Amino acid sequence: AVTLFVFFFTAGEASRAETTRLMRDIGLNLRIIPKDTNMDRFWSTDIPDLTMPEAYVHTLAAHTGLSYSHLVATLRRKTTWRDMEIIITGLLPEICPHKKMPMSPTLERSTARIGFEVARTLNLKQGDEVDLLGKAARITAVLAESGTSDDIQIQVHLYDAQEILGLEGRINEIKALDCVCFSEDDALATLRRQLEP
């Protein structure tokens, strides 16, 4: 009985140490949004109410003081399409400086990936051609049911989303995935200082 207790205790401690090491090595996932975003609205909708120049993602990609594995520029907006409330999500192909495999889909222009509920409600399927608020698009995938707002989103190339929403050259979020994890106690404060310029 004592041997089993010691074994499980030792295995538990080793597991906890390994998990801590893995989490440190994975790094942080950052959501970079416009500075003056209404945070009450952001936390309730998960969509920034303001936009910023698309050029910010390229400036960030050229910055040498921040380590990351993937940068994804997005533009998200709620709108109504065919009498249904949807979320248009425009995605720019990922910037991966270390030649890693992209973590999000790469969308071609004039194509769309639609959420489960959009497909079910509007009776749409892969291969269908649709008029998406004045922009022709071919559905290349129906996303699996997630039970989240992703079920009502339509993913398109960023430039198509900008055209559809009348927001050329604008984004409202940059996802920086697998950012370096600093040894300091407040890694987020360090990252905010680096990102501020």
GIJOUR-V713191 format. One record per residue. N is the residue number from 1. RES is the residue in three letters. PHI is phi in degrees with one decimal (NA if undefined). Layout:
n=N res=RES phi=PHI
n=N res=RES phi=PHI
//
This chain:
n=1 res=ALA phi=NA
n=2 res=VAL phi=-65.2
n=3 res=THR phi=-61.7
n=4 res=LEU phi=-62.6
n=5 res=PHE phi=-60.4
n=6 res=VAL phi=-61.5
n=7 res=PHE phi=-60.8
n=8 res=PHE phi=-66.1
n=9 res=PHE phi=-63.5
n=10 res=THR phi=-63.8
n=11 res=ALA phi=-63.0
n=12 res=GLY phi=-63.6
n=13 res=GLU phi=-64.4
n=14 res=ALA phi=-64.2
n=15 res=SER phi=-64.0
n=16 res=ARG phi=-63.4
n=17 res=ALA phi=-63.8
n=18 res=GLU phi=-66.8
n=19 res=THR phi=-62.8
n=20 res=THR phi=-60.5
n=21 res=ARG phi=-63.7
n=22 res=LEU phi=-64.1
n=23 res=MET phi=-63.6
n=24 res=ARG phi=-61.9
n=25 res=ASP phi=-72.8
n=26 res=ILE phi=-66.7
n=27 res=GLY phi=90.2
n=28 res=LEU phi=-105.0
n=29 res=ASN phi=-104.3
n=30 res=LEU phi=-106.1
n=31 res=ARG phi=-113.0
n=32 res=ILE phi=-97.3
n=33 res=ILE phi=-125.4
n=34 res=PRO phi=-56.4
n=35 res=LYS phi=-55.7
n=36 res=ASP phi=-94.8
n=37 res=THR phi=-56.9
n=38 res=ASN phi=-71.8
n=39 res=MET phi=-69.5
n=40 res=ASP phi=-58.8
n=41 res=ARG phi=-66.7
n=42 res=PHE phi=-61.6
n=43 res=TRP phi=-67.7
n=44 res=SER phi=-85.7
n=45 res=THR phi=-111.1
n=46 res=ASP phi=68.1
n=47 res=ILE phi=-130.9
n=48 res=PRO phi=-61.2
n=49 res=ASP phi=-83.3
n=50 res=LEU phi=-112.2
n=51 res=THR phi=-121.9
n=52 res=MET phi=-141.4
n=53 res=PRO phi=-63.8
n=54 res=GLU phi=-57.9
n=55 res=ALA phi=-58.4
n=56 res=TYR phi=-59.6
n=57 res=VAL phi=-67.3
n=58 res=HIS phi=-74.1
n=59 res=THR phi=-63.5
n=60 res=LEU phi=-63.9
n=61 res=ALA phi=-64.5
n=62 res=ALA phi=-82.8
n=63 res=HIS phi=-73.1
n=64 res=THR phi=-94.5
n=65 res=GLY phi=-89.6
n=66 res=LEU phi=-131.2
n=67 res=SER phi=-99.6
n=68 res=TYR phi=-153.2
n=69 res=SER phi=-100.8
n=70 res=HIS phi=-147.5
n=71 res=LEU phi=-120.2
n=72 res=VAL phi=-130.3
n=73 res=ALA phi=-88.6
n=74 res=THR phi=-133.3
n=75 res=LEU phi=-133.5
n=76 res=ARG phi=-124.5
n=77 res=ARG phi=-150.0
n=78 res=LYS phi=-82.0
n=79 res=THR phi=-156.3
n=80 res=THR phi=-111.4
n=81 res=TRP phi=-139.0
n=82 res=ARG phi=51.7
n=83 res=ASP phi=62.5
n=84 res=MET phi=-126.4
n=85 res=GLU phi=-76.8
n=86 res=ILE phi=-130.8
n=87 res=ILE phi=-119.0
n=88 res=ILE phi=-81.9
n=89 res=THR phi=-122.0
n=90 res=GLY phi=-94.4
n=91 res=LEU phi=-122.1
n=92 res=LEU phi=-86.0
n=93 res=PRO phi=-51.3
n=94 res=GLU phi=-59.4
n=95 res=ILE phi=-98.6
n=96 res=CYS phi=-123.7
n=97 res=PRO phi=-67.4
n=98 res=HIS phi=-101.9
n=99 res=LYS phi=56.9
n=100 res=LYS phi=-82.6
n=101 res=MET phi=-66.9
n=102 res=PRO phi=-59.3
n=103 res=MET phi=-95.2
n=104 res=SER phi=-119.6
n=105 res=PRO phi=-66.9
n=106 res=THR phi=-97.4
n=107 res=LEU phi=-100.9
n=108 res=GLU phi=-80.4
n=109 res=ARG phi=-61.1
n=110 res=SER phi=63.3
n=111 res=THR phi=-125.3
n=112 res=ALA phi=-146.8
n=113 res=ARG phi=-113.2
n=114 res=ILE phi=-111.7
n=115 res=GLY phi=-69.4
n=116 res=PHE phi=-55.2
n=117 res=GLU phi=-69.9
n=118 res=VAL phi=-62.2
n=119 res=ALA phi=-63.1
n=120 res=ARG phi=-66.3
n=121 res=THR phi=-67.2
n=122 res=LEU phi=-99.1
n=123 res=ASN phi=54.5
n=124 res=LEU phi=-111.1
n=125 res=LYS phi=-144.1
n=126 res=GLN phi=-57.6
n=127 res=GLY phi=98.1
n=128 res=ASP phi=-66.6
n=129 res=GLU phi=-100.0
n=130 res=VAL phi=-131.5
n=131 res=ASP phi=-101.1
n=132 res=LEU phi=-98.2
n=133 res=LEU phi=52.3
n=134 res=GLY phi=95.5
n=135 res=LYS phi=-117.6
n=136 res=ALA phi=-71.5
n=137 res=ALA phi=-147.9
n=138 res=ARG phi=-106.2
n=139 res=ILE phi=-75.4
n=140 res=THR phi=-100.2
n=141 res=ALA phi=-162.6
n=142 res=VAL phi=-107.4
n=143 res=LEU phi=-72.9
n=144 res=ALA phi=-65.5
n=145 res=GLU phi=-61.8
n=146 res=SER phi=-117.4
n=147 res=GLY phi=75.7
n=148 res=THR phi=-128.1
n=149 res=SER phi=-64.8
n=150 res=ASP phi=-60.6
n=151 res=ASP phi=-69.3
n=152 res=ILE phi=-112.6
n=153 res=GLN phi=-96.0
n=154 res=ILE phi=-124.5
n=155 res=GLN phi=-92.8
n=156 res=VAL phi=-137.6
n=157 res=HIS phi=-62.0
n=158 res=LEU phi=-52.3
n=159 res=TYR phi=-67.0
n=160 res=ASP phi=-68.3
n=161 res=ALA phi=-62.6
n=162 res=GLN phi=-60.8
n=163 res=GLU phi=-67.6
n=164 res=ILE phi=-60.8
n=165 res=LEU phi=-91.6
n=166 res=GLY phi=68.5
n=167 res=LEU phi=-127.2
n=168 res=GLU phi=-57.2
n=169 res=GLY phi=75.9
n=170 res=ARG phi=-118.1
n=171 res=ILE phi=-136.4
n=172 res=ASN phi=-126.5
n=173 res=GLU phi=-161.5
n=174 res=ILE phi=-121.4
n=175 res=LYS phi=-95.2
n=176 res=ALA phi=-109.6
n=177 res=LEU phi=-99.7
n=178 res=ASP phi=57.3
n=179 res=CYS phi=-72.5
n=180 res=VAL phi=-58.3
n=181 res=CYS phi=-102.2
n=182 res=PHE phi=-77.9
n=183 res=SER phi=-80.8
n=184 res=GLU phi=-67.2
n=185 res=ASP phi=-65.9
n=186 res=ASP phi=-114.6
n=187 res=ALA phi=-62.8
n=188 res=LEU phi=-64.2
n=189 res=ALA phi=-62.8
n=190 res=THR phi=-63.0
n=191 res=LEU phi=-64.4
n=192 res=ARG phi=-61.7
n=193 res=ARG phi=-62.4
n=194 res=GLN phi=-68.9
n=195 res=LEU phi=-81.8
n=196 res=GLU phi=-51.1
n=197 res=PRO phi=-62.4
//
